[in-house]
Amino acid sequence: MHKLPYSSYRTCGEFIFISGQLPVDLESGDICGDIKTQTRNSLLNIKKILSSLNLDIGSVVKTTVFLQDMKNFDAMNEVYADFFANPYPARSAFVVKELPKNALVEIEAIVYKG
């Protein structure tokens, strides 16, 4: 497989921009499961990137959530709430026609490391 033409993250001053994370299971490499499983996997992938930078999920200041179906919003939100504490990151959520690899969700994040 060819390397895709984007970075997993980029740093700009005190900010880190994490590319949209598909819900790829870190052990199997597969995308599977319901919206709760997929949301958890997307957020775990963000946590893995943060960990590699010696940061934690509390450093996230903004997320963008892409959903394949708005019917999944409440279930996604349940899992999302397990990862973040108040004050929560700012967030936008959008329904898109399609996501790569038939994923149900993709999540990108902006991190403040200062």
N, C-alpha and C positions, 0 to 999 in steps of 0.2 A: 504494500500500500504506500502511496506517495505521501510525504509529509504535507499536511494542509498548510496553506499560506497565512497562518496567524499564530500569535503567541498565546500561551495559556494565561499569561498576565503581563502587564507592563507597568513599570514604576515611573511616576512623573512627580518629582519633588517628594512631598509627604504623602502622596496618594498612590494607591495601587489599583489598577483596573483589571479585574478578573474577567476573562472571556466567559461567555455563556457556557455553563457546565451541563452537559447532557447527563442523564441518570445512569451512567455506566457503573455497574457493580465493580468495586475495586478488586475483588477476588476473582470473579469469573470473566470480567470484561464484557459481560452481556448487558443488554437493556431489557429488563423484563419486570413484571409485577404490576400492581395497580398504582394509582396515582400517589398513594401514601408511600409505598416502597420507592417509587421513582423520585418523589420529592426528597425523601431521606437520602437517597443516593446522590442526587445533585448537590445537596447541602454538604454531605460528607466529602464530596470531591472538592468543594470550596474550602472546607476545613483542612483537607490534606495540603492544598496549596498554601493556606495560611500557616500551617504548621511548618512547612518547609522554609518559611520566611520568619520563623519564630514569633508569629502573631497568633491571636485567637479570634474566634467568631465575634467577640465583642468589639473588634476593630472595624467591623463592617458598618458603614454609614449609609449605604444606599444599595438596594437590590432592584433588579428588574426580573419579573417572572413572566415567562412565556408559556401559556397553556394551550393545549390543542382543543380543549372544550371547557367552557365556563362552568359546566356542571361539576367540574372537578375542583372549583375554587375553594369550597368549604373544607374538603378533605385535605387539600394542599395546605390550607391555612392551619389546620390542626397540627400537622407535622412541623410546619414552619415555626409555629409558636413554641415548640419544644426546643428549638435551636437558639432562639434569641430571647433576651431579657429586656425589660424596660430600662432605659429608653430604646425602643426598637429602631432599627434602621428605617430611613425613609424608603418607600417602596412604590413601584408601579407594577401593574399586572395587565397583561394583554392576552387576548385570544388571537392565535395565528392560524392560518389555514392548515399548515403542516410544519412539523419539526423533523430534523434529520433522524434517520433510522427509526421512524415511526414512534419517537418518544412522545410521552404525554406532557412533559414539562422540561423546560430549560431555564436555568437561573444564572444571571450574571451579577457581579458585585463590585462596588467601589469601596475601598478600604482606606482609612486614614491611619497612618503609622506613627504620627507625631506624638 
